[in-house]
């Protein structure tokens, strides 16, 4: 089987006026195995061209596929395969996949098998994220995202040795796949949630069966942003023209008669520069006061006209599993949030969550030598759930909680918000606003912080640096009311109001400080609550610690017409 792509066509497709996913979708591509980058001959190593860090490898010369003019060729029954390491954060980063290939399904020595499986080698069927396979008897290709039967999509294989492009994507809990520009097929399951993959299984390019199928692959891409239907059409058009197969596109396909042309480049959120960060840090550096001298001012007047858009008073148990739950809270959501304690899912042992009356309690406890605790978020492991966007409406986040003192060490409760961007794109900064952090060994200290974590993946020359700034408020001297102990087992309220101009932190209904609102704060935000074990004091921890939550509430200023919005903007200039 020798399928070649015309050298002249390849040259024409390399010109600047032709749409090419490696350029047009570069910011969306997580991994990219491009056969055109390989020399002709045996393939020992096939590097991902986007990160230049992940390579699919075969050390055994007898099992190495061969790069031919059209792509990487895997002969039948030769047990040829390339293996790559586990590809990280699949529940977040694996949003779509593209494969350009040709195969001999009808003459396969095996009844079924795989052509590509991300994190699904070694028989770990449940965690192919995604996997593209074949079925000889039904003469079709299959696309899997999990082991759930209803989540699989079957696509007709067509004529052997024909070039194909399969595009599969998951959007808002739905799984779609298409072949050769045909209309997309949707999986029967409509609430597809990819569980956090803890299997660490290898990634495979090749067949899972020793007596596997003969095929040739030109391109495999994994994308970390959701693809639109327009993207799918462009990818199909590009691939079919590249392989001189455009005549097999459907008659109504937008690129049957002409190749896709490049459009205006998309520019995502850039993030902070050193200059912009210097201004942020200067304004955050004022402790217990701001230039407006708002410390201790009641927060209530600023919330006039605000509407409660979310509230959980914990009259029932509302903490659900991060992948199988229905919300409104998902656990653990962010396992690292419990510090040195191990995060426990709801319903698992030891039980760290309890609900009684109108209170939810997280109990941090030690079993043997291991500490266990809990955290929960308002979005699930796929980033779906409840978020609130201060760019659309000024937003006030508030929680009423109480903390037990334990043995006066190691407890580290927090109420915070993060931009949901990190679930859907890996090339922008990850914004975190810590509305409240408490440290048990400093019971009168209220900590507020802002983190702009660097992007998970560098994109071009975009700034990719982490910035942190925090503020400490001592509540034993300057607080207008009586001195406060944050671990006195009494309820206190913690809040943050985000307006276009300021983020305003509050405690027990009064302002603590103001900081400038940066562009990355004006994005959809989700809530996190946790009780963590402070790493530097973990060896001093003893007994048990409790975080009791009375309610979590979100209020927004919602206007219905342009005139009211204009008035709001004027008010915000002097808030």
ZAMARGU-4260 file (C-alpha; in steps of 0.2 Angstrom, whole numbers, plus 5000, padded with zeros to 4 digits):
<rodrens>
0) 5000/5000/5000 | 5008/5016/4994 | 4998/5032/4994 | 5007/5048/4990 | 5002/5066/4991
5) 5007/5076/4975 | 5023/5085/4979 | 5017/5099/4968 | 5001/5100/4978 | 5010/5100/4994
10) 5020/5115/4988 | 5005/5125/4983 | 4997/5121/4999 | 5012/5128/5008 | 5009/5146/5001
15) 5004/5160/5012 | 4987/5162/5004 | 4981/5144/5008 | 4972/5140/5025 | 4982/5128/5035
20) 4977/5122/5052 | 4995/5122/5059 | 4994/5141/5056 | 4976/5146/5057 | 4972/5135/5072
25) 4989/5136/5080 | 4983/5143/5096 | 4970/5129/5098 | 4982/5115/5094 | 4988/5105/5109
30) 4998/5091/5100 | 5002/5090/5082 | 5010/5075/5073 | 5013/5080/5055 | 5021/5067/5044
35) 5027/5080/5032 | 5040/5085/5045 | 5048/5067/5044 | 5062/5061/5032 | 5058/5046/5021
40) 5063/5030/5030 | 5060/5020/5046 | 5052/5030/5060 | 5060/5028/5077 | 5053/5045/5084
45) 5039/5056/5078 | 5039/5072/5088 | 5024/5083/5091 | 5028/5099/5081 | 5018/5111/5092
50) 5026/5108/5109 | 5042/5099/5103 | 5041/5090/5119 | 5031/5074/5116 | 5037/5061/5104
55) 5029/5045/5098 | 5043/5032/5099 | 5047/5014/5093 | 5064/5008/5098 | 5063/4991/5090
60) 5068/4992/5072 | 5057/4977/5067 | 5041/4986/5073 | 5045/5003/5066 | 5033/5010/5053
65) 5040/5019/5038 | 5039/5037/5032 | 5033/5037/5013 | 5030/5052/5002 | 5011/5052/5008
70) 5014/5049/5027 | 5019/5036/5040 | 5015/5018/5033 | 5010/5004/5045 | 5010/4987/5036
75) 4998/4974/5040 | 5001/4961/5054 | 5018/4968/5058 | 5014/4974/5075 | 5021/4991/5071
80) 5016/5005/5083 | 5022/5021/5090 | 5020/5025/5108 | 5020/5042/5117 | 5018/5046/5135
85) 5002/5050/5144 | 4995/5066/5137 | 4992/5078/5152 | 4976/5086/5158 | 4965/5077/5145
90) 4948/5081/5154 | 4952/5100/5150 | 4964/5100/5135 | 4957/5086/5124 | 4942/5095/5116
95) 4944/5089/5098 | 4955/5078/5086 | 4959/5077/5068 | 4966/5063/5058 | 4971/5062/5040
100) 4974/5044/5034 | 4970/5030/5023 | 4967/5011/5028 | 4963/4994/5021 | 4948/4990/5032
105) 4941/4976/5022 | 4957/4966/5022 | 4963/4969/5040 | 4969/4953/5048 | 4960/4958/5064
110) 4941/4961/5066 | 4944/4977/5075 | 4957/4988/5082 | 4964/5006/5084 | 4973/5018/5073
115) 4975/5031/5087 | 4972/5031/5105 | 4976/5046/5116 | 4980/5039/5134 | 4971/5023/5129
120) 4985/5010/5126 | 4988/4995/5137 | 4969/4990/5136 | 4963/5005/5145 | 4947/5006/5135
125) 4939/5019/5147 | 4952/5032/5144 | 4954/5034/5126 | 4953/5053/5125 | 4949/5051/5111
130) 4952/5035/5101 | 4949/5032/5082 | 4947/5014/5077 | 4940/5002/5064 | 4928/4987/5063
135) 4931/4976/5048 | 4914/4967/5048 | 4904/4983/5048 | 4917/4991/5036 | 4917/5007/5047
140) 4928/5018/5058 | 4924/5021/5076 | 4927/5037/5087 | 4927/5035/5106 | 4929/5047/5120
145) 4926/5036/5134 | 4921/5017/5136 | 4903/5022/5137 | 4894/5013/5123 | 4882/5027/5119
150) 4897/5039/5117 | 4904/5030/5102 | 4901/5036/5084 | 4902/5025/5069 | 4907/5032/5052
155) 4907/5022/5035 | 4925/5017/5030 | 4922/5020/5011 | 4934/5013/4998 | 4950/5005/5004
160) 4965/5016/5001 | 4955/5032/4999 | 4961/5046/5009 | 4950/5051/5024 | 4949/5065/5036
165) 4940/5062/5053 | 4936/5077/5064 | 4929/5073/5081 | 4925/5086/5094 | 4916/5088/5110
170) 4906/5104/5114 | 4895/5107/5129 | 4893/5089/5134 | 4890/5083/5116 | 4901/5072/5105
175) 4901/5075/5086 | 4911/5066/5073 | 4912/5068/5054 | 4922/5060/5039 | 4927/5068/5023
180) 4916/5083/5026 | 4900/5073/5027 | 4887/5080/5040 | 4892/5077/5058 | 4885/5063/5068
185) 4881/5066/5086 | 4883/5052/5099 | 4867/5047/5108 | 4874/5053/5124 | 4870/5071/5127
190) 4879/5074/5143 | 4897/5068/5140 | 4909/5072/5154 | 4927/5066/5153 | 4932/5060/5170
195) 4949/5066/5177 | 4961/5053/5169 | 4972/5045/5183 | 4977/5030/5173 | 4993/5037/5165
200) 4991/5025/5151 | 5002/5028/5135 | 4996/5035/5119 | 4996/5025/5104 | 4998/5028/5085
205) 4996/5011/5077 | 4985/4996/5080 | 4982/4989/5097 | 4982/4971/5089 | 4998/4962/5084
210) 4990/4957/5068 | 4984/4974/5065 | 4977/4984/5050 | 4987/4992/5036 | 4986/5010/5035
215) 4995/5027/5032 | 4993/5042/5042 | 4998/5060/5037 | 4992/5071/5051 | 4985/5069/5069
220) 4981/5084/5079 | 4973/5086/5097 | 4965/5103/5100 | 4962/5111/5117 | 4949/5123/5112
225) 4931/5119/5106 | 4930/5118/5087 | 4915/5127/5079 | 4906/5119/5064 | 4915/5132/5053
230) 4932/5125/5059 | 4926/5108/5055 | 4921/5113/5037 | 4938/5121/5035 | 4948/5107/5041
235) 4939/5094/5030 | 4941/5106/5015 | 4960/5108/5018 | 4963/5089/5021 | 4953/5083/5006
240) 4961/5096/4994 | 4978/5092/5001 | 4976/5073/4997 | 4968/5077/4980 | 4951/5070/4986
245) 4940/5086/4985 | 4929/5078/4973 | 4923/5066/4987 | 4917/5081/4997 | 4898/5082/4998
250) 4890/5093/4984 | 4884/5106/4996 | 4901/5107/5005 | 4908/5125/5005 | 4925/5120/5000
255) 4921/5107/4986 | 4925/5119/4973 | 4939/5129/4981 | 4951/5128/4995 | 4948/5137/5011
260) 4957/5154/5012 | 4964/5161/5028 | 4954/5173/5038 | 4959/5187/5050 | 4970/5179/5065
265) 4961/5177/5081 | 4969/5186/5096 | 4965/5179/5113 | 4968/5187/5130 | 4986/5192/5130
270) 4989/5195/5149 | 5000/5206/5159 | 5016/5215/5154 | 5029/5220/5166 | 5023/5238/5165
275) 5004/5234/5168 | 5009/5222/5182 | 5019/5236/5190 | 5003/5247/5191 | 4993/5233/5198
280) 5006/5229/5211 | 5008/5247/5217 | 4989/5248/5220 | 4988/5231/5229 | 5002/5236/5240
285) 4992/5247/5251 | 4988/5238/5267 | 4972/5241/5277 | 4968/5257/5267 | 4967/5263/5249
290) 4970/5280/5241 | 4951/5282/5243 | 4952/5278/5262 | 4938/5266/5260 | 4944/5254/5274
295) 4929/5250/5286 | 4916/5258/5274 | 4900/5247/5274 | 4898/5237/5258 | 4879/5237/5258
300) 4877/5254/5249 | 4887/5248/5235 | 4875/5233/5232 | 4859/5243/5231 | 4850/5237/5215
305) 4859/5220/5215 | 4849/5204/5212 | 4853/5188/5220 | 4857/5176/5205 | 4863/5161/5215
310) 4862/5156/5233 | 4865/5139/5241 | 4859/5139/5260 | 4864/5121/5261 | 4847/5115/5267
315) 4852/5098/5258 | 4868/5090/5253 | 4872/5098/5236 | 4890/5092/5234 | 4891/5080/5220
320) 4905/5070/5211 | 4916/5081/5199 | 4912/5070/5184 | 4896/5061/5187 | 4887/5074/5198
325) 4873/5086/5193 | 4879/5100/5204 | 4877/5114/5209 | 4894/5110/5217 | 4907/5097/5211
330) 4920/5089/5221 | 4935/5089/5222 | 4935/5100/5206 | 4953/5106/5211 | 4961/5092/5221
335) 4977/5102/5224 | 4966/5115/5234 | 4967/5104/5250 | 4986/5106/5251 | 4995/5092/5260
340) 4978/5083/5263 | 4971/5071/5251 | 4955/5077/5242 | 4940/5065/5245 | 4925/5064/5233
345) 4908/5064/5241 | 4901/5048/5246 | 4919/5040/5248 | 4928/5036/5264 | 4933/5044/5275
350) 4918/5055/5274 | 4924/5073/5274 | 4907/5081/5270 | 4892/5082/5281 | 4875/5092/5280
355) 4863/5096/5294 | 4850/5109/5296 | 4856/5123/5285 | 4875/5120/5287 | 4888/5111/5276
360) 4903/5105/5286 | 4920/5100/5279 | 4930/5090/5292 | 4949/5088/5289 | 4954/5072/5298
365) 4969/5060/5299 | 4967/5042/5296 | 4983/5033/5300 | 4997/5044/5293 | 4986/5052/5279
370) 4976/5068/5281 | 4960/5069/5271 | 4949/5085/5267 | 4937/5092/5254 | 4935/5105/5241
375) 4922/5110/5229 | 4919/5120/5214 | 4904/5127/5204 | 4910/5119/5188 | 4913/5101/5185
380) 4929/5093/5179 | 4925/5098/5161 | 4922/5116/5166 | 4903/5115/5164 | 4892/5122/5178
385) 4889/5139/5184 | 4900/5154/5181 | 4897/5173/5182 | 4904/5186/5171 | 4908/5203/5179
390) 4911/5210/5161 | 4892/5208/5158 | 4886/5213/5176 | 4896/5219/5191 | 4896/5204/5202
395) 4897/5202/5221 | 4903/5185/5228 | 4900/5181/5246 | 4901/5166/5258 | 4896/5165/5277
400) 4907/5152/5286 | 4915/5148/5302 | 4932/5139/5306 | 4936/5128/5321 | 4953/5131/5329
405) 4958/5113/5330 | 4975/5113/5338 | 4979/5131/5332 | 4991/5124/5318 | 4990/5119/5299
410) 4971/5123/5295 | 4970/5134/5279 | 4952/5138/5273 | 4949/5148/5258 | 4935/5155/5247
415) 4941/5160/5230 | 4936/5162/5212 | 4945/5158/5195 | 4942/5162/5177 | 4934/5147/5168
420) 4946/5150/5153 | 4958/5137/5160 | 4946/5123/5156 | 4944/5128/5138 | 4960/5136/5132
425) 4978/5132/5137 | 4987/5148/5130 | 4980/5162/5141 | 4984/5166/5159 | 4974/5157/5173
430) 4966/5171/5184 | 4964/5167/5202 | 4956/5179/5215 | 4958/5173/5233 | 4943/5182/5242
435) 4949/5175/5258 | 4963/5164/5265 | 4965/5160/5283 | 4980/5153/5292 | 4976/5144/5309
440) 4992/5150/5317 | 4988/5168/5313 | 4969/5169/5318 | 4968/5188/5316 | 4975/5188/5299
445) 4964/5190/5284 | 4973/5187/5267 | 4967/5193/5250 | 4977/5188/5234 | 4977/5189/5215
450) 4987/5177/5204 | 4989/5178/5186 | 4996/5161/5183 | 5006/5158/5167 | 4997/5149/5153
455) 4999/5130/5152 | 5006/5132/5134 | 5016/5146/5127 | 5009/5154/5112 | 5020/5164/5100
460) 5028/5179/5109 | 5014/5181/5120 | 5019/5185/5138 | 5019/5169/5148 | 5024/5174/5166
465) 5016/5171/5183 | 5012/5186/5193 | 5006/5187/5211 | 5001/5200/5223 | 4993/5199/5240
470) 4986/5210/5254 | 4986/5206/5273 | 4973/5214/5284 | 4976/5212/5303 | 4960/5212/5312
475) 4966/5214/5330 | 4970/5233/5329 | 4962/5243/5315 | 4946/5234/5313 | 4931/5246/5317
480) 4922/5233/5327 | 4929/5222/5341 | 4945/5213/5338 | 4942/5197/5327 | 4948/5179/5328
485) 4944/5171/5312 | 4946/5153/5320 | 4934/5157/5334 | 4920/5145/5328 | 4909/5160/5325
490) 4901/5165/5308 | 4909/5178/5297 | 4905/5184/5280 | 4918/5185/5266 | 4915/5194/5250
495) 4922/5202/5234 | 4913/5215/5222 | 4920/5216/5205 | 4916/5231/5195 | 4924/5238/5179
500) 4935/5249/5190 | 4938/5240/5206 | 4938/5223/5215 | 4932/5227/5232 | 4936/5215/5246
505) 4924/5214/5261 | 4923/5206/5278 | 4908/5206/5289 | 4899/5219/5278 | 4913/5231/5278
510) 4927/5235/5265 | 4944/5228/5268 | 4953/5235/5253 | 4951/5240/5235 | 4962/5234/5220
515) 4961/5238/5202 | 4951/5227/5190 | 4962/5220/5177 | 4955/5214/5160 | 4957/5195/5165
520) 4945/5198/5180 | 4931/5203/5168 | 4929/5185/5162 | 4917/5171/5167 | 4922/5166/5185
525) 4918/5150/5195 | 4918/5148/5214 | 4930/5137/5224 | 4928/5133/5243 | 4941/5122/5252
530) 4948/5117/5269 | 4967/5114/5266 | 4981/5107/5276 | 4995/5120/5276 | 5011/5111/5270
535) 5023/5120/5280 | 5014/5116/5296 | 5008/5099/5291 | 5019/5090/5304 | 5011/5100/5318
540) 4993/5096/5313 | 4983/5085/5326 | 4965/5081/5330 | 4952/5087/5317 | 4947/5104/5309
545) 4931/5110/5303 | 4925/5123/5290 | 4906/5126/5292 | 4897/5135/5278 | 4880/5143/5281
550) 4878/5150/5263 | 4887/5155/5247 | 4879/5169/5237 | 4881/5178/5221 | 4873/5195/5217
555) 4874/5205/5201 | 4869/5222/5195 | 4858/5218/5180 | 4852/5233/5169 | 4840/5230/5155
560) 4843/5245/5144 | 4857/5256/5137 | 4853/5272/5147 | 4853/5262/5164 | 4870/5254/5159
565) 4877/5271/5155 | 4872/5277/5172 | 4880/5262/5180 | 4896/5265/5171 | 4896/5283/5177
570) 4894/5277/5195 | 4907/5264/5193 | 4920/5278/5189 | 4917/5285/5207 | 4913/5269/5217
</rodrens>
